[in-house]
Amino acid sequence: MKKEKCYENFPLWMVAVTVVFSLLTYLFGAYIIYQLGLIWLAAYIIYILWLEFRLMTHCVDCYYYGKWCAFGRGKLSCLFFKKKKKQFGNMKVTWLAIVPDLLVSIIPMVVGIWLLFNRFDWVILGVVVVLLLLMSIGNGFVRGSIACKYCKQRQLGCPAEQLFAKKK
């Protein structure tokens, strides 16, 4: 079995691609939620901030803590959290545990479809389609061709890979 190349620190262009991907997902989701009003937009932004905070709390156990991981959170998390002694690979990730991560895209998608049924708008349709592409093809590309493919933590033991890996 051929051992794949892993990065100690991901190249900054890869980090930039994944960060732009996340920001675009958040931006298109925020545009859709904004159609409901400023209070809903504020709630969505608070949710995004909580989600990012939650994700970074797991970075303290990762190989990339203090380093450039594919998502840039390893470098960022060390500014806010101290390193823990737990093994990241020993964590158990379940489908229930990733629901908050999925909802950041699913909620705007559902709202966008609801808006289209209530008052059709070509811009909303375009934003919903772009969000759908980001959620599917974009996410598959980012994780399959950039993040997970070259991740050292994946080789050491990644709980997300254990959840998503195809059983042989």
Secondary structure in CASP SS format (residue, H / E / C, confidence):
PFRMAT SS
TARGET T0000
AUTHOR 0000-0000-0000
METHOD secondary structure of the structure
MODEL  1
M C 1.00
K C 1.00
K C 1.00
E C 1.00
K C 1.00
C C 1.00
Y E 1.00
E C 1.00
N C 1.00
F C 1.00
P C 1.00
L H 1.00
W H 1.00
M H 1.00
V H 1.00
A H 1.00
V H 1.00
T H 1.00
V H 1.00
V H 1.00
F H 1.00
S H 1.00
L H 1.00
L H 1.00
T H 1.00
Y H 1.00
L H 1.00
F H 1.00
G H 1.00
A H 1.00
Y H 1.00
I H 1.00
I H 1.00
Y H 1.00
Q C 1.00
L C 1.00
G C 1.00
L H 1.00
I H 1.00
W H 1.00
L H 1.00
A H 1.00
A H 1.00
Y H 1.00
I H 1.00
I H 1.00
Y H 1.00
I H 1.00
L H 1.00
W H 1.00
L H 1.00
E H 1.00
F H 1.00
R H 1.00
L H 1.00
M H 1.00
T H 1.00
H H 1.00
C H 1.00
V C 1.00
D C 1.00
C C 1.00
Y C 1.00
Y C 1.00
Y C 1.00
G C 1.00
K C 1.00
W C 1.00
C C 1.00
A C 1.00
F C 1.00
G C 1.00
R H 1.00
G H 1.00
K H 1.00
L H 1.00
S H 1.00
C H 1.00
L H 1.00
F H 1.00
F C 1.00
K C 1.00
K C 1.00
K C 1.00
K C 1.00
K C 1.00
Q C 1.00
F H 1.00
G H 1.00
N H 1.00
M C 1.00
K C 1.00
V C 1.00
T C 1.00
W C 1.00
L C 1.00
A C 1.00
I C 1.00
V H 1.00
P H 1.00
D H 1.00
L H 1.00
L H 1.00
V H 1.00
S H 1.00
I H 1.00
I H 1.00
P H 1.00
M H 1.00
V H 1.00
V H 1.00
G H 1.00
I H 1.00
W H 1.00
L H 1.00
L H 1.00
F H 1.00
N H 1.00
R C 1.00
F C 1.00
D C 1.00
W H 1.00
V H 1.00
I H 1.00
L H 1.00
G H 1.00
V H 1.00
V H 1.00
V H 1.00
V H 1.00
L H 1.00
L H 1.00
L H 1.00
L H 1.00
M H 1.00
S H 1.00
I H 1.00
G H 1.00
N H 1.00
G H 1.00
F H 1.00
V H 1.00
R H 1.00
G H 1.00
S H 1.00
I H 1.00
A H 1.00
C H 1.00
K H 1.00
Y H 1.00
C E 1.00
K H 1.00
Q H 1.00
R H 1.00
Q H 1.00
L H 1.00
G H 1.00
C C 1.00
P H 1.00
A H 1.00
E H 1.00
Q H 1.00
L H 1.00
F H 1.00
A C 1.00
K C 1.00
K C 1.00
K C 1.00
END
